[in-house]
Each structure stands twice: as structure tokens, then as C-alpha cells.
């Protein structure tokens, strides 16, 4: 049987397990077959794959999604796309990291700076529960004056009042800030936060895990080894976390691939990352002078992430930065999850991006391209309990 032409790749690859050969030399032809078969790719091979036409790369990423999710949800993982209902609660916008790419931070002296109260967070969580939410994503600035007990009291308050809500909170850069300000080892800090009610750790602050890049965009924030150490400690303590990448600013393609390599290497060692999320730099109201990349580059980077991160089962589509339509398209470029409806979002919106979506929109986008839409929790368990965990 003849091989499909390049333009036929998207529709025929999933039917006949064929890699399109038109326009490929022998090396790339073999690499495409290796990727299709599920083989682990190297950094150099990832660069070669990045050069493929976008539809072809997307077809390979979709194949890898199918391999990754084949056994999930009782063998129905290829038919299901998940979403989450949570609320992003930023407990303070006071921050002394002054990242150039961030439009959210304020100093204590600015009129619109704030620190959340227990009453305010109660109201936000109650609204989240009313909408079917199971989790809050809680992150904030590096406040120079809040002490450790303030955080532990907040966690205990939420745990005691809302025991069924998972607290997905405090990114690695926040824990490095806590380590330096409180003068305590990471392991005891993370253990104390866990014991007070912290359920899992988000991958915020990952940006690009290359120090020469971080020195240019966020020199006062956790460096690469710090970020990875927080995650390693959390994983050893039995906590799950996510990993992220924010790209499209001052980094190169090689930097992006090295970021993926560092995440993959740690996942090999600790196995605690439940998902990976990649999004593009949003420039409005920030001090970072860079030209943002568009949807084409976003889809290409997400596809490479799915292929390279062969040990992370879930890839989230970033509709929050790309918009609903590209968020939907991304489900054909390696993503198996549409993320959260984001009842509240403050950080990206400060940089000029204000896409919004409700549950009905989420389900419409998923079902509109042929998948079954299912709500999940932070560990990718379906919340109605009708199928096995991913």
C-alpha cells in the first residue's frame, strides 16, 4: 500500500500508522518512524522534529498523546478530554522579585497592593464550590513581611472549613522565598505546609529553566536548580506537582529543549509531575522588551513538549493565553486536557490577555472535535468516579 502524501498526514496517520514521506530525507524519515513508535527522542532529534511542517508535527504529537493515554480511564483515555473547575486565588500582589515579564506585582506602598483576608478567601471558595469546583490554585507575590505562621494559619483555616477542596498552591519560587526569609530547610518547610493543608504544588515560575535566561528576565527569583529542588523535595514527601514553561521572549529553541530535558530528567527520578503546561509570554504592561510569538509557534512548542516529555501523562492546552479556538485546536497537537475554566485569573490578565470560559464553553469545545468531556481533579481522577484514575 502506498504512503500518504504530506497533505494527507493528519487524516491518515491515525488510521493506518503511516508516516508521511514526501519531502523527508532518510534521517528524518527514520526519526518520524521512531517518534510514531513511541521511542524517546534526544535534544538534537527534537530540534529536527521542530522543523517539520506543523500538520505533520501535530500528527506525531497526537499519536504520542494516544500512546500516553491508551490505558487511562479504563482504556477510554483516547476518547476522553478532561477539564478542571478551580479558582486562581492570588493571596497578595506585593512582591519584591520585580520580574520583567510580570505586570501583576506591586510594592507595599502602591495604593492597589493587597493581602487577602480569611473572609475574602472564604467567599471566593464558596463561589467556587457553588460552580462545581474541587480545587483552588493559590499563588502570590514574594511578600517581604508575611511570616511563616501567616501561611500556616491560612492553610489550616481553608482545610478546616473546606476539607473537600484541594489546595494547589505555592510555586517553587515562593518556597525558595520562604526558605530565604524564614531561614528554614526546604524539606521542613514543605512538610509543615503539607501538614497544614497544602495538597499539591503548581509549576508556576518555571519560565525557562536555564539560568542565563532567568538572569535576564527574573534575576531576583529562584534559579533553575532551586526550582527543581523544590519539586524534588515535594515529590519525595509524596506530593504531586505540575511543570510549566513560559516561552517566546529572550530564549532560543535550544533553551526550550534544555528546559524540557531538565523536566524529563527529574520526572525519571521522582515521577511526581502530573501534567505539563506550556504558554507564551504576554507582553502588555510588562517591562520585558520582546516580540511575543503567535499561535503557530505555540502549537509547535506544545507538540514538541508532548513528544519529548514521554514520562508525563498529561499535557494541558493553554486557552487562557491563546484563546478558546486555539485552545481547542491544541487538543489535536498533543494535549489531552483543556485546563481549568479559571473562575478568577489575575496575573495573565494584567498583561493584557483576558479570555474567559465557562463549563458549557469547555464542554462544547471538547465535544465539538469528537471527544467526551469529563471533569477531573488535580490527580486526573474523574470526579464522578465512573472510571479508573489516569
ChimeraX attribute file (.defattr): number of C-alpha atoms within 10 A of each C-alpha:
attribute: neighborCount
match mode: 1-to-1
recipient: residues
	/A:1	3
	/A:2	5
	/A:3	16
	/A:4	18
	/A:5	13
	/A:6	17
	/A:7	13
	/A:8	13
	/A:9	21
	/A:10	19
	/A:11	11
	/A:12	18
	/A:13	20
	/A:14	15
	/A:15	8
	/A:16	10
	/A:17	13
	/A:18	16
	/A:19	25
	/A:20	22
	/A:21	17
	/A:22	12
	/A:23	12
	/A:24	13
	/A:25	10
	/A:26	10
	/A:27	10
	/A:28	17
	/A:29	16
	/A:30	14
	/A:31	19
	/A:32	25
	/A:33	16
	/A:34	14
	/A:35	22
	/A:36	21
	/A:37	14
	/A:38	17
	/A:39	15
	/A:40	14
	/A:41	17
	/A:42	12
	/A:43	15
	/A:44	11
	/A:45	16
	/A:46	20
	/A:47	15
	/A:48	14
	/A:49	23
	/A:50	17
	/A:51	11
	/A:52	16
	/A:53	13
	/A:54	17
	/A:55	18
	/A:56	21
	/A:57	25
	/A:58	26
	/A:59	24
	/A:60	31
	/A:61	27
	/A:62	27
	/A:63	23
	/A:64	27
	/A:65	27
	/A:66	19
	/A:67	17
	/A:68	23
	/A:69	19
	/A:70	16
	/A:71	15
	/A:72	20
	/A:73	19
	/A:74	12
	/A:75	13
	/A:76	15
	/A:77	22
	/A:78	19
	/A:79	16
	/A:80	20
	/A:81	23
	/A:82	26
	/A:83	26
	/A:84	25
	/A:85	23
	/A:86	28
	/A:87	23
	/A:88	23
	/A:89	21
	/A:90	22
	/A:91	20
	/A:92	21
	/A:93	23
	/A:94	24
	/A:95	18
	/A:96	17
	/A:97	20
	/A:98	21
	/A:99	20
	/A:100	16
	/A:101	22
	/A:102	22
	/A:103	22
	/A:104	23
	/A:105	21
	/A:106	20
	/A:107	17
	/A:108	17
	/A:109	8
	/A:110	9
	/A:111	8
	/A:112	10
	/A:113	15
	/A:114	15
	/A:115	16
	/A:116	13
	/A:117	11
	/A:118	14
	/A:119	8
	/A:120	11
	/A:121	17
	/A:122	15
	/A:123	10
	/A:124	17
	/A:125	22
	/A:126	12
	/A:127	14
	/A:128	22
	/A:129	18
	/A:130	8
	/A:131	14
	/A:132	13
	/A:133	25
	/A:134	22
	/A:135	23
	/A:136	24
	/A:137	21
	/A:138	19
	/A:139	21
	/A:140	21
	/A:141	23
	/A:142	23
	/A:143	23
	/A:144	15
	/A:145	9
	/A:146	14
	/A:147	12
	/A:148	15
	/A:149	10
	/A:150	9
	/A:151	14
	/A:152	17
	/A:153	15
	/A:154	17
	/A:155	20
	/A:156	18
	/A:157	17
	/A:158	21
	/A:159	18
	/A:160	11
	/A:161	11
	/A:162	16
	/A:163	12
	/A:164	13
	/A:165	20
	/A:166	21
	/A:167	25
	/A:168	24
	/A:169	26
	/A:170	24
	/A:171	25
	/A:172	25
	/A:173	25
	/A:174	22
	/A:175	21
	/A:176	23
	/A:177	20
	/A:178	23
	/A:179	18
	/A:180	12
	/A:181	16
	/A:182	13
	/A:183	10
	/A:184	12
	/A:185	13
	/A:186	19
	/A:187	17
	/A:188	12
	/A:189	18
	/A:190	23
	/A:191	16
	/A:192	14
	/A:193	21
	/A:194	21
	/A:195	13
	/A:196	19
	/A:197	22
	/A:198	23
	/A:199	21
	/A:200	23
	/A:201	27
	/A:202	23
	/A:203	25
	/A:204	20
	/A:205	22
	/A:206	24
	/A:207	27
	/A:208	27
	/A:209	28
	/A:210	18
	/A:211	16
	/A:212	14
	/A:213	19
	/A:214	21
	/A:215	13
	/A:216	14
	/A:217	23
	/A:218	20
	/A:219	16
	/A:220	15
	/A:221	22
	/A:222	23
	/A:223	23
	/A:224	21
	/A:225	13
	/A:226	17
	/A:227	22
	/A:228	21
	/A:229	16
	/A:230	20
	/A:231	30
	/A:232	22
	/A:233	17
	/A:234	23
	/A:235	20
	/A:236	13
	/A:237	14
	/A:238	15
	/A:239	19
	/A:240	21
	/A:241	25
	/A:242	22
	/A:243	26
	/A:244	23
	/A:245	25
	/A:246	20
	/A:247	23
	/A:248	23
	/A:249	21
	/A:250	17
	/A:251	18
	/A:252	13
	/A:253	14
	/A:254	13
	/A:255	18
	/A:256	22
	/A:257	22
	/A:258	16
	/A:259	20
	/A:260	23
	/A:261	18
	/A:262	16
	/A:263	24
	/A:264	18
	/A:265	14
	/A:266	16
	/A:267	21
	/A:268	14
	/A:269	10
	/A:270	15
	/A:271	17
	/A:272	22
	/A:273	27
	/A:274	19
	/A:275	24
	/A:276	24
	/A:277	22
	/A:278	21
	/A:279	22
	/A:280	21
	/A:281	23
	/A:282	27
	/A:283	23
	/A:284	17
	/A:285	14
	/A:286	17
	/A:287	14
	/A:288	20
	/A:289	12
	/A:290	14
	/A:291	12
	/A:292	15
	/A:293	14
	/A:294	12
	/A:295	16
	/A:296	10
	/A:297	16
	/A:298	23
	/A:299	29
	/A:300	23
	/A:301	23
	/A:302	27
	/A:303	29
	/A:304	24
	/A:305	26
	/A:306	30
	/A:307	29
	/A:308	25
	/A:309	22
	/A:310	20
	/A:311	19
	/A:312	22
	/A:313	21
	/A:314	25
	/A:315	29
	/A:316	26
	/A:317	32
	/A:318	25
	/A:319	22
	/A:320	23
	/A:321	22
	/A:322	22
	/A:323	16
	/A:324	20
	/A:325	10
	/A:326	18
	/A:327	25
	/A:328	24
	/A:329	18
	/A:330	28
	/A:331	27
	/A:332	22
	/A:333	32
	/A:334	31
	/A:335	32
	/A:336	30
	/A:337	28
	/A:338	26
	/A:339	24
	/A:340	25
	/A:341	23
	/A:342	23
	/A:343	20
	/A:344	17
	/A:345	18
	/A:346	16
	/A:347	19
	/A:348	19
	/A:349	17
	/A:350	18
	/A:351	18
	/A:352	15
	/A:353	17
	/A:354	15
	/A:355	15
	/A:356	15
	/A:357	15
	/A:358	14
	/A:359	18
	/A:360	9
	/A:361	13
	/A:362	24
	/A:363	19
	/A:364	15
	/A:365	20
	/A:366	24
	/A:367	15
	/A:368	12
	/A:369	12
	/A:370	11
	/A:371	19
	/A:372	17
	/A:373	20
	/A:374	18
	/A:375	24
	/A:376	24
	/A:377	20
	/A:378	24
	/A:379	14
	/A:380	21
	/A:381	19
	/A:382	20
	/A:383	15
	/A:384	10
	/A:385	9
	/A:386	10
	/A:387	15
	/A:388	14
	/A:389	16
	/A:390	21
